[in-house]
């Protein structure tokens, strides 16, 4: 019987020798497949980011053209002498403005890391660029607004910075430094937010009180859970 055991051992060794290369080839194929898939994923992400950058350029061009017109229409319709054509023009410009902002936002999320963060920063200023500039307040001797630059100047400077950010991504260079004007516009947007928060503070408090009561009636904690950072 010993000779049978020896023969069986030899068969196993023989089969192992035949199967070992096949097993090794299978492992190599699996590793190569995963590496190839990762490479393709990176290439696809890079392609999406490049196409998103190109689309961002288009939306920025639209905003540079729309923002001054939107600001002018906003001023015309804030007075009591606004005509129906003024109102219609305002509605169309507001729709075009909001559409360009939404298009820019949708493409920014496809950009990588620091580039995306800087573009989100610029977008946060571009949203309100039409409303920042000083202008007369009908019925009073005071101007309203939060910065002396014109809407055209503000729009041009913000879109210039945004294009420089996109160019740094496409060329693999360092992100551009924010200019003094960009920093000024950031402060102007903060001032605007503070003024609106002060103006609507009573309404905000009423809304928060209603929300707390509603949540209590539904056996929920008074405060909503804070959203995690993106």
C-alpha positions as CSV (number, residue, x, y, z in Angstrom):
1,X,0.0,0.0,0.0
2,X,3.0,2.3,0.5
3,X,3.6,2.3,-3.2
4,X,0.0,3.7,-3.7
5,X,0.6,6.5,-1.3
6,X,3.9,7.3,-3.0
7,X,2.2,7.3,-6.4
8,X,-0.6,9.6,-5.1
9,X,2.0,12.0,-3.7
10,X,3.8,12.1,-7.0
11,X,0.5,12.8,-8.8
12,X,-0.3,15.7,-6.5
13,X,3.2,17.1,-7.0
14,X,2.8,16.8,-10.7
15,X,-0.6,18.4,-10.7
16,X,0.7,21.2,-8.4
17,X,3.5,21.9,-10.9
18,X,0.9,22.2,-13.7
19,X,-1.5,24.4,-11.7
20,X,1.0,26.7,-10.1
21,X,1.7,28.7,-13.3
22,X,-2.0,29.0,-13.9
23,X,-2.6,30.2,-10.4
24,X,0.2,32.7,-10.7
25,X,-1.2,33.9,-14.0
26,X,-4.7,34.3,-12.4
27,X,-3.2,36.4,-9.6
28,X,-1.3,38.6,-12.0
29,X,-4.3,39.1,-14.2
30,X,-6.4,40.1,-11.1
31,X,-3.8,42.6,-10.0
32,X,-3.4,44.0,-13.5
33,X,-7.1,44.3,-13.8
34,X,-7.4,46.3,-10.6
35,X,-4.5,48.5,-11.5
36,X,-6.0,49.1,-14.9
37,X,-9.4,49.9,-13.4
38,X,-7.8,52.4,-11.0
39,X,-5.9,54.0,-13.9
40,X,-9.1,54.3,-15.9
41,X,-11.0,55.8,-12.9
42,X,-8.3,58.4,-12.5
43,X,-8.3,59.2,-16.2
44,X,-12.1,59.5,-16.2
45,X,-12.0,61.8,-13.2
46,X,-9.4,63.9,-14.9
47,X,-11.5,64.1,-18.0
48,X,-14.6,65.1,-16.1
49,X,-12.6,67.8,-14.3
50,X,-11.2,69.1,-17.5
51,X,-14.7,69.2,-19.2
52,X,-16.1,70.8,-16.0
53,X,-13.4,73.5,-16.2
54,X,-14.3,74.3,-19.8
55,X,-18.0,74.6,-18.8
56,X,-17.1,76.8,-15.9
57,X,-15.3,79.2,-18.3
58,X,-18.6,79.5,-20.3
59,X,-20.7,80.2,-17.2
60,X,-18.2,82.8,-16.0
61,X,-18.4,84.6,-19.4
62,X,-22.2,84.6,-19.1
63,X,-22.0,86.0,-15.5
64,X,-19.5,88.7,-16.5
65,X,-22.1,89.9,-19.1
66,X,-25.3,89.4,-17.1
67,X,-24.3,90.8,-13.7
68,X,-24.0,94.5,-14.7
69,X,-27.3,94.3,-16.7
70,X,-29.0,92.5,-13.8
71,X,-27.8,95.2,-11.3
72,X,-29.1,97.9,-13.6
73,X,-32.5,96.2,-14.0
74,X,-32.6,95.7,-10.2
75,X,-32.1,99.4,-9.7
76,X,-34.7,100.4,-12.3
77,X,-37.4,98.1,-10.8
78,X,-36.7,99.2,-7.2
79,X,-38.4,102.6,-7.9
80,X,-42.1,103.5,-8.2
81,X,-41.6,104.5,-11.8
82,X,-40.6,101.1,-13.1
83,X,-42.4,100.2,-16.3
84,X,-43.8,96.8,-17.4
85,X,-40.9,96.4,-19.8
86,X,-38.5,97.1,-16.9
87,X,-40.1,94.4,-14.9
88,X,-40.0,91.9,-17.7
89,X,-36.4,92.6,-18.4
90,X,-35.6,92.2,-14.7
91,X,-37.3,88.8,-14.6
92,X,-35.4,87.6,-17.7
93,X,-32.1,88.8,-16.3
94,X,-32.7,87.2,-12.9
95,X,-33.6,83.9,-14.6
96,X,-30.4,84.1,-16.7
97,X,-28.3,85.0,-13.7
98,X,-29.7,82.2,-11.6
99,X,-29.2,79.7,-14.4
100,X,-25.6,80.7,-14.9
101,X,-24.9,80.5,-11.1
102,X,-26.5,77.0,-11.0
103,X,-24.5,75.9,-14.0
104,X,-21.3,77.0,-12.4
105,X,-22.2,75.3,-9.2
106,X,-23.0,72.0,-10.9
107,X,-19.6,72.0,-12.6
108,X,-17.5,73.1,-9.6
109,X,-18.3,69.9,-7.7
110,X,-16.4,68.0,-10.4
111,X,-13.2,69.9,-9.8
112,X,-10.5,68.5,-7.6
113,X,-9.7,69.5,-3.9
114,X,-8.2,73.0,-3.5
115,X,-9.4,74.2,-6.9
116,X,-13.0,73.3,-6.0
117,X,-12.7,75.0,-2.6
118,X,-11.4,78.2,-4.2
119,X,-14.1,78.2,-6.9
120,X,-16.8,77.7,-4.3
121,X,-15.4,80.7,-2.5
122,X,-15.6,82.8,-5.6
123,X,-19.1,81.5,-6.4
124,X,-20.2,82.6,-2.9
125,X,-19.2,86.2,-3.9
126,X,-20.5,86.1,-7.5
127,X,-24.0,85.2,-6.3
128,X,-24.4,88.7,-4.8
129,X,-22.1,90.7,-7.0
130,X,-25.1,92.4,-8.7
131,X,-26.3,93.7,-5.3
132,X,-23.1,95.0,-3.8
133,X,-22.5,98.3,-5.5
134,X,-23.7,101.6,-4.0
135,X,-26.8,103.1,-5.6
136,X,-29.3,105.8,-4.7
137,X,-32.2,104.8,-2.4
138,X,-35.5,106.2,-3.8
139,X,-37.1,108.5,-1.3
140,X,-34.1,109.1,0.9
141,X,-30.8,111.1,0.7
142,X,-28.8,108.0,1.4
143,X,-27.2,105.4,-0.8
144,X,-27.7,101.7,-0.3
145,X,-25.1,99.0,-1.1
146,X,-21.9,97.7,0.4
147,X,-19.1,98.7,-2.0
148,X,-18.2,101.7,-4.1
149,X,-17.1,99.7,-7.2
150,X,-19.5,99.3,-10.0
151,X,-21.3,96.0,-10.6
152,X,-19.3,95.6,-13.9
153,X,-16.0,96.1,-12.0
154,X,-16.9,93.6,-9.3
155,X,-18.1,91.0,-11.9
156,X,-15.0,91.4,-14.0
157,X,-12.6,91.1,-11.0
158,X,-14.3,88.0,-9.6
159,X,-14.5,86.2,-12.9
160,X,-10.9,87.2,-13.7
161,X,-9.8,85.5,-10.4
162,X,-12.0,82.5,-11.1
163,X,-10.5,82.0,-14.6
164,X,-7.0,82.2,-13.0
165,X,-8.0,79.5,-10.6
166,X,-9.2,77.3,-13.5
167,X,-6.1,78.0,-15.5
168,X,-3.9,76.9,-12.5
169,X,-5.8,73.6,-12.5
170,X,-5.5,73.0,-16.3
171,X,-1.8,73.9,-16.3
172,X,-0.8,72.2,-13.0
173,X,0.5,75.5,-11.5
174,X,0.0,77.1,-8.1
175,X,-3.4,78.6,-7.2
176,X,-3.5,82.4,-7.7
177,X,-3.4,84.8,-4.7
178,X,-6.6,86.6,-4.0
179,X,-6.3,90.3,-5.0
180,X,-7.2,93.2,-2.7
181,X,-10.4,93.7,-4.6
182,X,-11.5,90.1,-4.1
183,X,-10.9,90.4,-0.4
184,X,-12.8,93.6,-0.3
185,X,-15.8,92.0,-2.0
186,X,-15.7,89.2,0.5
187,X,-16.0,91.8,3.3
188,X,-18.8,93.5,1.4
189,X,-20.8,90.3,1.1
190,X,-20.3,89.7,4.9
191,X,-21.6,93.2,5.5
192,X,-24.6,92.6,3.3
193,X,-25.3,89.3,5.2
194,X,-25.0,91.1,8.5
195,X,-27.4,93.8,7.5
196,X,-30.0,91.3,6.2
197,X,-29.7,89.2,9.3
198,X,-30.2,92.3,11.4
199,X,-33.2,93.4,9.3
200,X,-34.9,90.0,9.4
201,X,-33.7,89.0,12.9
202,X,-37.3,89.2,14.4
203,X,-38.7,87.1,11.6
204,X,-35.9,84.6,11.9
205,X,-36.5,84.3,15.6
206,X,-40.2,83.7,15.0
207,X,-39.5,81.0,12.5
208,X,-37.0,79.3,14.8
209,X,-39.6,79.4,17.6
210,X,-42.2,77.8,15.4
211,X,-39.7,75.2,14.3
212,X,-38.8,74.3,17.9
213,X,-42.5,73.9,18.8
214,X,-43.1,71.8,15.8
215,X,-40.2,69.5,16.6
216,X,-41.3,69.3,20.3
217,X,-44.8,68.3,19.1
218,X,-43.3,65.5,17.1
219,X,-41.0,64.3,20.0
220,X,-37.9,65.5,18.3
221,X,-35.0,67.4,19.9
222,X,-35.5,71.2,19.8
223,X,-32.4,71.7,17.6
224,X,-31.7,70.1,14.3
225,X,-28.4,68.1,14.0
226,X,-25.7,70.2,12.4
227,X,-24.8,69.2,8.9
228,X,-21.3,67.6,8.5
229,X,-18.8,69.6,6.5
230,X,-18.5,68.7,2.9
